[in-house]
Amino acid sequence: MKAVRNIFFIFFILIIAGCGTVIPKKKKTTPISKTNQAPTEPKFVKKTDTKREVLPDGTVVVTEMTIYEDADGKAVTSVNRHQDYDGESGINVPDTPPTTPTSTTPGMPSTRFETVSRVPSSTLPKPKGDAAPTITTRSIDTAQDAKFMSQRAREMVKEINLLRTNPRAYVQEVQAYRERIKNTEYSDLNYAKEQLRATDDLIRELQIMSPMASLQPRLTLHKTAQKHGVEILANDAPTHVGLDGSYPWDRITRDDPTLEDGNENLVGGPSDIKELLMLLLVDAGVPGYGHRRALLNPTWKYVACYEIGTVANTPNYWIQCFAK
């Protein structure tokens, strides 16, 4: 009996000691988007240079040199040379003229990647459904009357909608981009191979992707993009985190409480709208293809684009905002 009392007494003491134990509070975590991963780092293009040369036979040769910065901060140089058309205005010129083999730049290994095999079309997944959607200019040019955006910003919205409303047809644009990569000399062979790998992944994805609705411009979303763009320009530092510690979805839902969620992309370098979009869409070297995911999120309803300017010596910096 005494042993039973002793056991009961020890048990009682343990209960009392347990009540005095301080339970550590759960560490507060940074709020994240409800439906999207955190935004990835912006695409860095440090320098671009284009030279045009007219040969004796009248052929115009364009040489483009671009210096990128990879995820490790290493500079990667690409050189692309192709023929251009120098005719009268109003004549339709192919967007992707035939490329010619480039000569090796001194000190730079030739990386034309003929040994990197292209993914055979027979290995690509079959598209969902046979009938392609009916796309009209009006259905994709949703920002035509959105005068609060610049003309170039409205063109970017149109290109985004062209991609989203008919992703399978946009494969042609990606394939043309892939051919340009093959005819480009890179100082880093691994970087170039990653470009090709990411492009092939994108082709597979677009081949089986169902059409999405066009995104609509929204004034409150544009104001959010513009405010953050001005902040980036003032601090000369491209970042998704605001000076107040806010993330894209924080700013978007704070400025318009009727919105549930949102995200953003940052990109800079080329002046051409389609080329900028292709950088984000291919998203080479970015784990999880975060920029691509933002562009192809089927739940988005609204979009706003704002051209920031030159940031950290990179020209043509843009911010894209998406929301639902």
Rosetta blueprint (number, residue, H / E / L):
1 M L
2 K H
3 A H
4 V H
5 R H
6 N H
7 I H
8 F H
9 F H
10 I H
11 F H
12 F H
13 I H
14 L H
15 I H
16 I H
17 A H
18 G H
19 C H
20 G L
21 T L
22 V L
23 I L
24 P L
25 K L
26 K L
27 K L
28 K L
29 T L
30 T L
31 P L
32 I L
33 S L
34 K L
35 T L
36 N L
37 Q L
38 A L
39 P L
40 T L
41 E L
42 P L
43 K E
44 F L
45 V E
46 K E
47 K E
48 T E
49 D E
50 T E
51 K E
52 R E
53 E E
54 V E
55 L L
56 P L
57 D L
58 G L
59 T L
60 V E
61 V E
62 V E
63 T E
64 E E
65 M E
66 T E
67 I E
68 Y E
69 E E
70 D L
71 A L
72 D L
73 G L
74 K L
75 A E
76 V E
77 T E
78 S E
79 V E
80 N E
81 R E
82 H E
83 Q E
84 D E
85 Y L
86 D L
87 G L
88 E L
89 S L
90 G L
91 I L
92 N L
93 V L
94 P L
95 D L
96 T L
97 P L
98 P L
99 T E
100 T L
101 P L
102 T L
103 S L
104 T L
105 T L
106 P L
107 G L
108 M L
109 P L
110 S L
111 T L
112 R L
113 F L
114 E L
115 T L
116 V L
117 S L
118 R L
119 V L
120 P L
121 S H
122 S H
123 T H
124 L L
125 P L
126 K L
127 P L
128 K L
129 G L
130 D L
131 A L
132 A L
133 P L
134 T L
135 I L
136 T L
137 T H
138 R H
139 S H
140 I H
141 D L
142 T L
143 A L
144 Q L
145 D L
146 A L
147 K L
148 F L
149 M L
150 S L
151 Q H
152 R H
153 A H
154 R H
155 E H
156 M H
157 V H
158 K H
159 E H
160 I H
161 N H
162 L H
163 L H
164 R H
165 T H
166 N L
167 P L
168 R L
169 A L
170 Y L
171 V H
172 Q H
173 E H
174 V H
175 Q H
176 A H
177 Y H
178 R H
179 E H
180 R H
181 I H
182 K H
183 N L
184 T E
185 E E
186 Y E
187 S L
188 D L
189 L H
190 N H
191 Y H
192 A H
193 K H
194 E H
195 Q H
196 L H
197 R H
198 A H
199 T H
200 D H
201 D H
202 L H
203 I H
204 R H
205 E H
206 L H
207 Q H
208 I L
209 M L
210 S L
211 P L
212 M L
213 A L
214 S L
215 L L
216 Q E
217 P E
218 R L
219 L H
220 T H
221 L H
222 H H
223 K H
224 T H
225 A H
226 Q H
227 K H
228 H H
229 G H
230 V H
231 E H
232 I H
233 L H
234 A H
235 N H
236 D L
237 A L
238 P L
239 T L
240 H L
241 V L
242 G L
243 L L
244 D L
245 G L
246 S L
247 Y L
248 P H
249 W H
250 D H
251 R H
252 I H
253 T H
254 R H
255 D H
256 D L
257 P L
258 T L
259 L L
260 E L
261 D L
262 G E
263 N E
264 E E
265 N E
266 L E
267 V E
268 G L
269 G L
270 P L
271 S L
272 D L
273 I H
274 K H
275 E H
276 L H
277 L H
278 M H
279 L H
280 L H
281 L H
282 V H
283 D L
284 A L
285 G L
286 V L
287 P H
288 G H
289 Y H
290 G H
291 H H
292 R H
293 R H
294 A H
295 L H
296 L L
297 N L
298 P L
299 T L
300 W L
301 K L
302 Y E
303 V E
304 A E
305 C E
306 Y E
307 E E
308 I E
309 G E
310 T E
311 V E
312 A L
313 N L
314 T E
315 P E
316 N E
317 Y E
318 W E
319 I E
320 Q E
321 C E
322 F E
323 A E
324 K L
